[in-house]
Amino acid sequence: MSVSRFVARAARASTRITPVSSFTKPAVVSIARSFSSNNNKLSNADPLVVATEVPISSYEGGKVQRNTIAVTEVEQAHEVAVEEVPEKVVPLTRALYNQMPPHMQKMTLMDKVVVVTGGARGLGNFMARACVEAGAKAIIIFDANQELGDSSAHHLHQLTDNKIPIEFLQVDVRDENAINDAVKAVVDRHGAPDVLINSAGIADSNIPAETYDTVMFRRLIDINLTGSFLVSQAIGKSMIAANKPGSIVLVASMSGSIVNYPQEQSCYNASKAGVIQLGKSLGAEWAKYNIRVNCISPGYMDTALNNVPALDAQKVIWKSLTPQNRLGAVDDLNGLAVFLGSDASAFMTGSNVIIDGGYTLY
């Protein structure tokens, strides 16, 4: 952050907030957005995640079917508070779609199959709901949390009046073999996906770089950056094999473009900068296959996982440095996610769209 930018922010903050003693030594906070299968203390054995099977829950016509995929090994070895929800998700019908002018039809996801990672809760779950309302014919949720993922898929199916097939596959984005077999199962059932929204990620905050535990550092990079690559690779390969155009949306962060204040979070910032560059690189490489890859970079979002007392003081600062003077609502990414997944953004690839209430303007 430049000196002038820092001074401008500090001056603005000083006119709008009252000093709080806890600002001087913030608590260490680790926030997970639903990718680690548990919250146990980290160990040196943690980085490699290998599942032997992938549970699947398929909700269709008001009924559920459950089975599992046996995970096959490949030759290469690589190292809840609940947000308020709308009472109903209204799927876009074919009849209504047919009444739309052509320009508006391009802004839908009519008849598209959408995979959402980290879709069991929070931003990913709300983007999945938006995709249903935009006309998606099936939603597939990948998440590491079996109980939460199964419950979220069931709930979303109910919100659509049991009209739209919703599937949940328990997949940790660090597990290459499980990802590959899960994508194969999706292809076998629905054909190659049309859209991937990669919302899986975690955040470790308020940890100075000089004391950052290296196991934690590797774990965060493995989930946020390597996980984004592994899922994109598997979905991208399915699109290429089917000779099918598609759209991949990577959820990055404004933290990939700026350094946040006042919290110290070097690893998270580095991971999201990597996601942004990954999106640009994949967008360039896969344009020849008519596969588009773009990034969404949110600012500070008012999700349940940010509603912890340890962050209350910092949230006052975050708001004061945001021109709109608020945090993002849990559904504020929905419209952008649908746009990037739709044919309305057909000439758009390798872009990083910052949606932050103006935070990065200063």
Secondary structure, 3 states (H helix, E strand, C coil): CCHHHHHHHHHHHHHHCCCCHHHHCCCCEEEECCCCCCCCCCCCCCCCCCCCEEEEEEEECCEEEEEEEECCCCCCCCCCCCCCCCCCCCCCCHHHHHHCCHHHHHCCCCCCEEEEECCCCHHHHHHHHHHHHCCCCEEEEEECCHHHHHHHHHHHHHHCCCCCCEEEEECCCCCHHHHHHHHHHHHHHHCCCCEEEECCCEEEECCCHHHCCHHHHHHHHHHHHHHHHHHHHHHHHHHHHCCCCEEEEEECCHHHCCCCCCCCCHHHHHHHHHHHHHHHHHHHHHHHHCEEEEEEEECCECCHHHCCHHHHHHHHHHHHCCCCCCCECCCCCHHHHHHHHCHHHCCCCCCEEEECCCHHHC
